[in-house]
Amino acid sequence: MPTPPRPSPAVKKPSARKPSPKKGAFSKKPVFFGLVVVLAAGLLGFVSYRATAPDGSAARTPAAAATEPDPGVHRELAGLARRDAGDEQARGRTDAPVVLIEYADFQCGYCGKFARDTEPELIKRYVDDGTLRIEWRNFPIFGDASEAAARASWAAGRQGRFWAFHRVAYAEDAKAKGFGKDRLRALARQAGVKDLARFSRDAGSAAATEAVGADRQEAYRIGATSTPSFLINGRPLAGAQPTAVFTQAVEAAAAEEANVGSAGDPAK
């Protein structure tokens, strides 16, 4: 899995060529959240490292992290789910018992693999029956083209076409053709964006930069160091793991939520 050429630790700011969100973008977060994300940064940073380690352990460690309880951390991280009915970068019921948050880059090959091979199966099995909600976060870490694609996806979402843009941007040959200005406009047209002039304005706007920057800063704050990185009800999972890893994690989270709902507290 590709890892961006940026220094760890995970909580450092992005490189100077990537615009940061405006000051105060996280001013509404609860006070206690700062401590939680410090703890979580170590956890998700470790999972990201293990998922990209060269010793062949990638297929095991993220699966374990997704299915083993992480007392005292994952419940707070689950609070990152926005559950906003107007969120164009989300799909599934706002009251779904399980929320999968994905932090991804449109130039990331493994993100494309997840989008093509695993996500459709999760939608069919869990989103359609109301069990799962998927929330996307733009996490552009591979330079200017990634940043431009992220802003373009946000702009497509302004016209209700985010997921259509997501689909065409992650098609098999999309990455090879690049994400230049004309190419992004062509992808928007292919995704069914009707007002291309508005799309171009939105993609180049300060609002797009701020929205993308806020998503990216959220990823850095919880310790994500590579793409794709996921939270499933707050539990970390890194990399385009086999579909079975995701289905096991979703079902485990759903079972835990059902247990909470019936007993009032998780089983000890």
C-alpha positions as CSV (number, residue, x, y, z in Angstrom):
1,M,0.0,0.0,0.0
2,P,1.4,3.4,-0.9
3,T,2.6,5.6,2.0
4,P,3.0,9.4,1.4
5,P,6.5,10.8,1.5
6,R,5.9,12.8,4.7
7,P,7.5,12.6,8.1
8,S,5.8,10.8,10.9
9,P,4.6,11.3,13.6
10,A,1.1,11.1,12.3
11,V,-0.1,14.2,14.0
12,K,2.3,16.6,12.3
13,K,0.9,19.1,9.9
14,P,0.8,18.4,6.2
15,S,3.6,19.7,3.9
16,A,3.6,23.3,2.9
17,R,2.3,22.7,-0.6
18,K,-1.0,21.4,0.8
19,P,-3.3,24.1,2.1
20,S,-4.5,23.7,5.6
21,P,-8.1,24.4,6.7
22,K,-8.9,27.8,8.1
23,K,-8.1,28.5,11.7
24,G,-11.0,27.4,13.9
25,A,-12.2,24.6,11.7
26,F,-12.4,22.3,14.8
27,S,-13.5,24.9,17.3
28,K,-16.8,23.2,17.9
29,K,-15.2,19.9,19.0
30,P,-15.8,18.9,22.7
31,V,-12.9,19.8,25.1
32,F,-12.4,16.1,26.0
33,F,-11.8,15.2,22.3
34,G,-8.2,16.4,22.3
35,L,-7.1,13.7,24.8
36,V,-9.0,11.1,22.9
37,V,-7.4,11.8,19.6
38,V,-4.0,11.8,21.2
39,L,-4.6,8.3,22.4
40,A,-6.2,7.3,19.1
41,A,-3.3,8.7,17.0
42,G,-1.0,6.1,18.5
43,L,-3.5,3.4,17.9
44,L,-4.4,4.2,14.3
45,G,-0.8,5.1,13.5
46,F,0.3,1.7,14.7
47,V,-2.4,0.0,12.6
48,S,-1.4,2.0,9.6
49,Y,2.3,1.1,10.1
50,R,1.5,-2.6,10.5
51,A,-0.7,-2.6,7.4
52,T,2.2,-1.3,5.3
53,A,5.0,-3.3,7.1
54,P,7.2,-5.3,4.7
55,D,7.2,-8.5,6.9
56,G,3.9,-9.9,5.5
57,S,1.8,-9.1,8.6
58,A,-0.5,-6.7,6.7
59,A,-3.3,-9.2,6.2
60,R,-3.4,-10.2,9.9
61,T,-3.0,-7.1,12.1
62,P,-5.7,-4.8,10.6
63,A,-8.2,-7.7,10.8
64,A,-7.5,-8.2,14.4
65,A,-7.7,-4.4,15.1
66,A,-11.1,-4.3,13.4
67,T,-12.6,-7.2,15.4
68,E,-10.9,-6.9,18.8
69,P,-12.4,-4.5,21.3
70,D,-10.4,-1.3,22.1
71,P,-11.9,-0.2,25.4
72,G,-11.9,3.5,26.2
73,V,-11.0,4.7,22.7
74,H,-13.2,3.4,19.9
75,R,-16.4,4.7,21.5
76,E,-15.2,8.2,21.4
77,L,-13.8,7.8,17.9
78,A,-17.2,6.6,16.8
79,G,-18.3,10.1,17.6
80,L,-16.5,11.3,14.4
81,A,-19.5,9.9,12.4
82,R,-21.4,13.0,11.2
83,R,-24.7,11.3,10.5
84,D,-25.8,14.3,8.6
85,A,-28.8,13.7,6.3
86,G,-27.5,16.4,4.0
87,D,-24.0,15.0,3.7
88,E,-23.4,14.3,0.0
89,Q,-20.3,12.3,0.8
90,A,-22.2,9.7,2.7
91,R,-24.6,6.9,1.8
92,G,-26.9,4.9,4.0
93,R,-29.3,5.6,6.8
94,T,-28.3,8.3,9.3
95,D,-29.4,6.0,12.1
96,A,-27.5,2.9,10.9
97,P,-26.0,1.0,13.8
98,V,-22.6,0.8,12.1
99,V,-20.7,3.7,10.4
100,L,-17.7,3.1,8.3
101,I,-15.6,6.2,7.7
102,E,-13.1,6.1,4.9
103,Y,-10.1,8.4,4.6
104,A,-8.9,8.2,1.0
105,D,-7.1,9.8,-2.0
106,F,-8.2,9.6,-5.6
107,Q,-4.7,8.8,-6.7
108,C,-4.4,5.9,-4.3
109,G,-4.4,2.6,-6.2
110,Y,-5.5,0.6,-3.1
111,C,-8.4,3.1,-2.5
112,G,-9.5,2.3,-6.1
113,K,-9.3,-1.4,-5.4
114,F,-11.5,-1.0,-2.3
115,A,-14.0,1.2,-4.3
116,R,-14.2,-1.4,-7.1
117,D,-14.0,-4.7,-5.3
118,T,-15.2,-4.3,-1.7
119,E,-17.4,-1.3,-1.4
120,P,-20.1,-2.5,-3.8
121,E,-20.4,-5.7,-1.8
122,L,-20.7,-3.8,1.5
123,I,-23.4,-1.6,0.0
124,K,-25.4,-4.6,-1.3
125,R,-25.1,-6.6,2.0
126,Y,-25.3,-3.9,4.6
127,V,-26.1,-0.4,3.4
128,D,-29.2,-1.5,1.5
129,D,-30.6,-3.2,4.6
130,G,-29.9,-0.3,6.9
131,T,-27.1,-1.9,8.9
132,L,-24.2,0.3,7.5
133,R,-23.6,3.9,6.7
134,I,-20.5,4.8,4.7
135,E,-19.0,8.3,5.2
136,W,-16.2,9.5,2.9
137,R,-13.4,11.9,4.0
138,N,-11.1,13.4,1.4
139,F,-7.5,12.7,2.5
140,P,-5.4,14.0,-0.4
141,I,-1.7,13.2,0.4
142,F,-0.1,12.6,-3.0
143,G,0.3,16.2,-4.2
144,D,-1.5,18.8,-6.2
145,A,-3.4,16.4,-8.5
146,S,-4.8,14.6,-5.4
147,E,-5.8,18.0,-4.0
148,A,-7.5,19.0,-7.2
149,A,-9.4,15.7,-7.5
150,A,-10.6,16.0,-3.9
151,R,-11.9,19.5,-4.5
152,A,-13.6,18.3,-7.7
153,S,-15.3,15.5,-5.8
154,W,-16.6,18.0,-3.3
155,A,-17.8,20.3,-6.2
156,A,-19.6,17.3,-7.8
157,G,-21.3,16.7,-4.4
158,R,-22.7,20.2,-4.5
159,Q,-24.9,19.0,-7.4
160,G,-25.7,15.7,-5.8
161,R,-23.2,13.7,-7.9
162,F,-20.4,12.9,-5.5
163,W,-20.8,9.1,-5.6
164,A,-21.1,9.1,-9.4
165,F,-17.9,11.1,-9.6
166,H,-16.3,8.7,-7.1
167,R,-17.2,5.8,-9.3
168,V,-15.8,7.3,-12.5
169,A,-12.7,8.6,-10.8
170,Y,-11.9,5.2,-9.4
171,A,-12.5,3.3,-12.7
172,E,-9.7,1.0,-13.8
173,D,-8.1,3.5,-16.2
174,A,-8.9,6.8,-14.5
175,K,-5.7,7.2,-12.5
176,A,-3.5,6.6,-15.5
177,K,-5.2,9.5,-17.4
178,G,-4.4,11.9,-14.6
179,F,-6.5,14.5,-12.8
180,G,-5.7,17.7,-14.7
181,K,-8.3,20.5,-15.0
182,D,-9.7,19.3,-18.3
183,R,-9.7,15.7,-17.2
184,L,-11.6,16.5,-14.0
185,R,-14.2,18.5,-16.0
186,A,-14.6,15.4,-18.3
187,L,-15.1,13.2,-15.3
188,A,-17.7,15.6,-13.9
189,R,-19.5,15.4,-17.2
190,Q,-19.3,11.6,-17.2
191,A,-20.7,11.6,-13.7
192,G,-23.7,13.5,-14.8
193,V,-22.9,16.9,-13.3
194,K,-25.2,19.2,-15.1
195,D,-23.8,22.7,-14.5
196,L,-20.2,22.4,-15.4
197,A,-19.5,26.1,-15.1
198,R,-20.7,26.0,-11.5
199,F,-18.7,22.8,-11.0
200,S,-15.5,24.6,-12.0
201,R,-16.3,27.6,-9.8
202,D,-17.1,25.3,-6.8
203,A,-13.9,23.2,-7.3
204,G,-11.8,26.4,-7.3
205,S,-13.5,28.0,-4.3
206,A,-12.2,28.7,-0.8
207,A,-15.1,26.6,0.5
208,A,-13.8,23.5,-1.4
209,T,-10.3,24.1,0.0
210,E,-11.7,24.5,3.5
211,A,-13.9,21.4,3.3
212,V,-11.1,19.2,2.0
213,G,-8.7,20.6,4.5
214,A,-11.0,19.9,7.4
215,D,-11.3,16.2,6.3
216,R,-7.6,15.9,5.9
217,Q,-6.9,17.4,9.3
218,E,-9.3,15.0,10.9
219,A,-7.4,12.1,9.4
220,Y,-4.1,13.5,10.7
221,R,-5.5,14.1,14.1
222,I,-6.5,10.5,14.6
223,G,-3.2,9.2,13.4
224,A,-3.9,8.1,9.8
225,T,-0.6,7.9,7.9
226,S,-1.7,6.1,4.7
227,T,-4.6,5.5,2.4
228,P,-7.1,4.0,2.6
229,S,-7.6,4.2,6.4
230,F,-10.9,3.3,8.0
231,L,-12.9,3.6,11.2
232,I,-15.7,1.1,11.7
233,N,-17.7,2.4,14.7
234,G,-14.5,4.0,15.8
235,R,-12.2,0.9,15.4
236,P,-9.3,1.3,13.0
237,L,-8.6,-0.7,9.9
238,A,-5.9,0.2,7.4
239,G,-5.6,-0.8,3.8
240,A,-7.6,-2.5,1.1
241,Q,-8.0,-5.7,3.1
242,P,-10.0,-8.6,1.7
243,T,-13.7,-8.2,1.7
244,A,-14.1,-10.8,4.4
245,V,-12.2,-8.5,6.8
246,F,-14.7,-5.8,6.3
247,T,-17.7,-8.0,6.5
248,Q,-16.4,-9.5,9.8
249,A,-15.8,-6.0,11.2
250,V,-19.2,-4.7,10.2
251,E,-21.0,-7.8,11.6
252,A,-19.0,-7.6,14.9
253,A,-19.9,-3.9,15.3
254,A,-23.5,-4.5,14.5
255,A,-23.7,-7.4,17.0
256,E,-22.1,-5.1,19.7
257,E,-24.6,-2.4,18.9
258,A,-27.5,-4.8,19.2
259,N,-26.1,-6.0,22.6
260,V,-25.9,-2.4,23.8
261,G,-29.4,-1.7,22.7
262,S,-30.8,-4.8,24.4
263,A,-28.8,-4.7,27.6
264,G,-28.1,-1.0,28.0
265,D,-24.3,-1.6,28.3
266,P,-21.9,-3.7,26.3
267,A,-21.3,-7.2,27.6
268,K,-18.3,-7.4,30.0
